[in-house]
Amino acid sequence: MSYFLSICPTTARSYGSVMILCLVLAINGCAKAPQDARTANDSSDKGFVVSPLTASGGPAGAADFPLDDGSGASAQSISDGPILPDLPAQSEPAIAGNEPPPFPGEEPGMETVTVTVNGKAAIEPKTIEFGEFDPSQAAAHEIQPRPAMSPKARQSQDSGFSRETIYFATNRKRTGSTSAKEAYSSHRGELQWGMCQVSIPYKHKPGEMESPKWYQWSEDPKQHIILMDPLEQLSEANWMTRIRQKLAGASSSEILVFVHGYNVTFENAVRRTAQLSYDLNFPGAAVCFSWPAGNSMVYTTDWTNAEWSLPHCLHVLKQLALFSRADKIHIVAHSMGSRVVTFSLKELLRELPVLDNQPLFNQVVLAAPDLDAEIFRTQIAPAIQKASRRLTIYASEQDLALKLSQGLNGGTRLGTATPVSLTTTGFEWIDCIDATAMSQEPMMTLQHAYYGDSPRMISDLRRVLAGENAKMRGLVCEKPGLFQIR
């Protein structure tokens, strides 16, 4: 979440009323966004390719993975939730070089396997046809997975920078631009899939999002983190195949899913995903789910777009859990993105029963979550307990952006709720981390992006993804359920 105004902690309260009034005036001057997909306008862009969500029976069940057959069948509705928009049948851009390994239903000679999640049956035992991918044949494809190395040891054919491959899913509207940076707008669109590359300078410092200075006229991949051309659109089946191909050659079969917050463009969402993946030295595949945020000062437009994006985020998480074959899937959600993720997990658990206490995801991290603390404690946390092995919350009392949100929404925000720690019995699976000391660093503006801007925070996050709880990481326990990072 990035706001148009920066206020010192000592003056935030005095200017609160004025700021709220300005925001209300700005909101009143803008059209209200539709509340869900039923009232959203269908995208009518031409001149670009939209990945089809084809299905033999819709995405509601594990055995109903949408096949890449170009049938154009629309996705089924999610129970008690908005309906996914119908996606027209369109062809996918040609892929240079050899074709990727076959996916469900594409080639003969397949073997029958049982759909599993972390080695356990996800729903009732059903079978699905898979064209198996032989990791030894990975060299035959144009996308070469890179072994996990320290950032300094990473190899690149480019001079002065390396590339991070990011797999993205987005429900933003296409702009028709051929530039990767301008490919998607802040308006609602159809769920699409693709992959791109982001440059990371060799001179990159952990926690920094290097961008051109005001006096620099152009971007330089040797100095800046840049979303590079071209951006490759894929069908959903091909997207999943590419992720599985990446995992087959990785040192660890893990996926990191990043979901951004308010007022974030597609470009910056992908850049942040790449920066986190690089700084964390993440060994697997980095995935970005980008919803239509970035609507300037109109906070409520992003809020309703976040609500509208719930079934799309649910679909992405569900498909990754069922079909990626990853040993571990981690989720990091920032600010308003925490609302998108937690409500999606709540609905996902209603669709996919967890058997033998095997959670669908490994580590879920809510960084500076823009959520009502009491609603989270009483309604959300109990409903998503079995979704992951551990939930980590990073909060700061100095988060000015969330204080502004609190003035608009009422109710203490979970991201500023360090005094309202989850000490109730039954929340032992949640680690609440007081990161106030991290948000006081000079590099901060609204003290809201400390999760990715602070090297100390990145170091702690790396250990979270490794499966260490707060006690194992040596954090100071202020009181039961609340730890402090220094």
N, C-alpha and C positions, 0 to 999 in steps of 0.2 A: 504494500500500500504506500503510495507516494502522494502527499498532499501539496496543495498549491501554496501553503503558508507554513512558515517555521516560527515557532513560538518558544521562548525560553520557559523553563519549568516554573519560574517564579511569577510569570505574567500570564500563563495559560488560563488560569481561572478568571482573571479580570477581563480578558478578551473573549471568554467563552461565549457569552450571550451575543456579542457582535458577530462573531464568526458564524454561529448557528443561524442568525438572521440572514447573513449573506448567502449561506448555503441554501436556505429555504427559498430565497429569491431566485437563485440560480436554478434550483430544482423546478420552481413553478414556471420558469420560462422554457422548459424542455418537455417534450412529449414523454409521457410515461411509457416504459417498455412493457410489452406483453408479459403476463404473469407466468405462462408456461408455453409448451410447444404447441398446444392446441390453438393458441391465438397468435402464434408467431407467423410472420409472413414467410412464405417459401422463397428460397433463393432462386433467382432467375438469371444468374450470370451466364454468359456464354464466352466461348473462346478459351476455356480451361477444362481440365479433367477432374471430375469428382469421383473418389473411390466408392464403388458400390458396396452397400451392406446387404448382399444377397444371402438368402437363407432357405434351407429346405423346410424349416418350420419355425424360423425366427430365432432370436438370440436368447430366449428364455431358459433353455435347458442346455446341459453340458454336451449332449449329443447333437445339438442344433447349431453347430458352428457354421457361420455364413460361408458358403463355398464360393470360390472365385470363378463362377460359371457364367457371369454376365447376364443372369436371368432377370435382374432388376427387382427381385421380390423385396417388398418393404419389410422393415423390422417389426416385430411384434411389440405391443405395448407392454410396459412394465407394470406389474400389478400395483393398483392403488397409486399410480404415478403418471406423469405426463407421457404422451406418446412420442416416440422418436419420429422425427420428420421423415417422410418418404424420400428415398434417395433414388434418382433415375438411373437406369442402366446406361453406363457409359464405359468406353474402353479405357484401358490404362496406357500411359506412355510406354513406348518400346524401351526395353532395358538393353543397354549396350553389352556386348559380349555374350557369354553363355547364359542360358536361362537358369533361374534359381531352382533349387530342388523342388519337387512336386509337393503340393499340399493336399488336404483332404479331397478325394474324388477326382484328382487330375490325371493320374497315371494308373495303368493296370499293375498287377503283381504286388498289391499292397497286403500288409499283414493286419490282422484285427487285434486291436489292443483295447484295454479297459481304460476309460478316462479316469485319471487320478489326480489328486492334489497332494503334494508332499508325500506321495506313496500311499495315500488313502483315497478310497472312493469318494467322490464329491457328492453325488446324488445316489439314486438307485443304480445298481450296476447296469451299465449300458455299454454298447460298443460303438466305435466310430472308425472309419477307414482312414488310415494315415499312409502317405507315401514317405517312407523313412529316409532320413538324411544321413549320409555317411560322412562323419567328420573328416575322414581321410581324404575326401574329395573337395574339401573347402578351397583348395588352391585353384579349383576350376572356375570359381566365381569371382566377379569383379570386386566384391566387397570383402576385404581381407581383415578378419578380426585380429586385433593387436594384443600380444601378451601383456599382462599387467606388469608395469614397471614403475619405478619412482619417476616423478615428473622430469627430472634432469636426464634420466636414462632413456626416455621415450624417443624413438627414432621417427624421422619425418623426411620425406623427399623435399620438403620446402626448406628454404633457408631462413633461419631466425625465428621460426614458429612451428608448432605442431598443430594437428587437427583433432578435434573431438567430434565423434559421430554421435548425433542426437536423433533418436527416433521419436517423432511427435505425433500426437493425435489432437485435433482441434475442431471445435464447432464454431469457429469464426467464419465470417463471410469472405470469400475470395474477392480480391480487388481487380484481378485481371492483369496486374503488373507482372512483368518478367523478373523483377528484382526480388530476391529472397526476403530482403528487409521489409518490403512493402507488399508482400504477397497476401497477407491477411489483415483485415480491418478490425475495428472494435465492435462491429455489428454481428448479429446472429446469423449463422449459416448452417450448413449441413456437416455432419460428423465426417471428417476426412483424416487421412493417414499419410505419413511420409517420413522422410529422413533428410538430414542436412548436416553440414559440417561447420564447425566454429573454430576459428583460429585462436590459439593460445600462445602468446609471445614467450620465447625462452626467458625473457627478463621478467615474466609475470611474478608478482608477489602474492602469496596466499592471502585471500580475503579481499583482493582488489578486483574491480571490474574496469580494467583499463579502457578508457575512451578518449577520443581526441579532445584536446584542450580547446578553449574558445578561439585561440589564435591559429589553430591548425585547420587547414582547408580540406583535408582528406584523411581517410582512415589508412592505417598502415598495419598489416597483420603482424609485423615484427614488433609493434609497440602496443597494439590494441586488440581486445577481444572482439572479433567481428563475425557476424553471421554471413557466411560466404555463399556466393552463387556457384552452381545452381541449386535450387531446392527441388528435391525429387518427390513427386507424388506417387503413392502406391495404393493398390487395393488393400483391403484389410487382411486378406489371406497372405498376400505377398509381404506385407508389413510384418506379420507374425513370423513368416518364414525367415525374414532377414534377422529378426531378433534371435530366433533359435539358432541361426547360423553363427551369429556373434557369440552366443553363449557356448556353442560347441567348441570354439577356439579360445575361450577365455580361461584364465587360471581358476576362476571361481564362477559357478553358474548362479549369478545374482543379478537382480534388476533394481535400479533406483528410479522411482517415479517421483517427479517434482511437479507440484501444483502451486501456481503463483497466486498472488493476492490482488487487491484493488489497484486500478489505474496502471496496469502493466501491459505493454504492447507485446505482440507475438515475438518480435525481435528480441526484446529484453528478457522475455520468459525463456527463450531458447539459450540466450547468452548466459543467463544465471544458471541454467541447468548444466551447461558445459563447464562453467567456472567451478561449480560445486563438485562435479564429477572429477575434474582435474585435481582440485585441491584435496579432495578426499582420497585421491589415487584409487578410485573405484574400479574394481577389476572386471565388472560385467557390463551390462547394457544400461545406458542412461535414457530414460523416457520422460518426455515433457507432455503433460496434458494442459493445453492452453485454451481457456474459455474467454469469451468476448469481454474482457476488461479493457480499461484504458479510455474511459469516457470522461476525460478531463475532470472538472470539478463536480460533476453530477454523481455523487456518491450512490444515490438510490438507483440509478440506472445500472451500475455495476452490481449492486445488491440483487436486483431482480434478475439480471443476467446470470448471476451465480446460482440463483434458485432454478432458473430455466435449464442450467447445465447439469443438474443432478443426474438425470437418467443417462446422459452421455458419459459422464465420469464413471458412473456405475458400470456401464457397458464395457468401457476400457479396462477397468480394474478386474471385472469378471472374466473377460477374455484372457488377460494376462495370467490370472490365477489358474484358469482351466487349461490353457493351451500353450503357454510359453515353455513349459517344462523346466522352469528355473527352480533351483533348490531353495532360493530365498528371494522374496520380493519385499523391498522396503519402500515406504512412502514418506516423503517430506512435504508438508503443506505449510504455506506461509499466509498469515493474516486471514483475509476473507476466503482464501483457498482452503483453510481448515474447515470452514462450514461446508464447502463442496465435498470434501473428502469424508468428513464424519457422517453426514447425512447419507452419502452414498454407501458407506460401510454398513450403516444401520439397515438400509433397504437390502443390501447384498446378503446379509445374514438371514434375512427372511426368505430369500430365494435359494440360497445354498446352505443346507444344514452342515454344521461342522461335526464330523464323526471322530470319535476317539480323541477328543480334545486336540485335534490337529488344526491350528489356525490357518487361514488362507494366506496371511501375510506375516512377515517376521517382525520388523521394527516399524512402528508408525510414529512420526515426529510431527508435533504441532508447534510451529515456531511463531511466536507473537500472535496467537490465534485471536481473530476478531469474532468471538463467540460470547454469548451471555454465560457467565460463569455458573449461575444457578441452574440454568437450563441444561448446561453440559453435565453438571453433577447429578441432577435428578432424572434426566430424560435420555441423554446421549450416551454417557459413559456406561451405564448398565447394559445398554442395548448393543454396544460394540465391543464388549469385553472379550468375546471369543474370536474377534476378527484378527487379532495380532498377538504375538507373544509378549510384547511390551509396548506401552504407550508412553512417550516422553513429551512433556510440555515445557517449553521455554517461555518464561514470562519476565517482565521488567516493570518496576514501578515508575521508571522514567520514560516509558514509551508514550511520547506526545501524540503520535498518530492515533493510538487506541484511546487516548483521553478525549480526542475530538470525536471519535466514533461513539464513545460512551455518552457524550453530550447529545448526539443525534439520536441514538437508539435507546438510551436509558439502560440501567442495569450494568453492573460491573463486568467489564470485558475479561475473559479468561486470561488474555495475554498481559493483564496488569493485576491479576488477582493473586499475587503472592501471599497476601495475608489470608486469603480464602482458600488455603491449600486443602487438598482432598485427604483429610485425615480420617474420614469415616471408614469403618471396617468394611472390607470388600474391595478397596481400591489399591491393594498392595501391588497390583500389576501396573500401576501408573507411577511414573517418576515426575514430580513437579520440580523444575529447576528455576531458582531465582537467579536470573542473569542480569540483574540491575547493574552490577559492576562492569559488565561487558558493554552495556549500552551507554556508558559514560565516556567512552573513548573519543578523542578529538575528531576522528574521521566521521563520526555520526552526524546526521542532520536532525531528523525527527526521532532519532533513537529507535528506529523500527526495523532496520535491516541488519541488526547485529548478528543474526544467525549465520549470515554468509559473508559479512564484512570483517568480522573479528577472527584473526588467526587462532586465538584461544578457543573460540566457539567451534571452529572447524575441527580443531583437534579433538574436542569433546564429542562432536557429532560423529567423527570417525570411529571412536570407541563405542558409541551407541550402536552404530550399524554392525560392529563386530560382536554385539550381544552382551556387552558389559552394562550392568545396572549402575545406578548412582553410587552405591557403596563400593562397588568394584573399581569405579573410576576415582575414588578417594575424595568425593565431594563432601563438603561440610554439611552436616545435618542440622538445620536450624530448629526443626521440630518434626514430629513424625509425618512423613510424607512430603516434606519440603526440604530441598537441598540447595546449597548455594555454590555457584561456580565463581571462582576468583581468578 
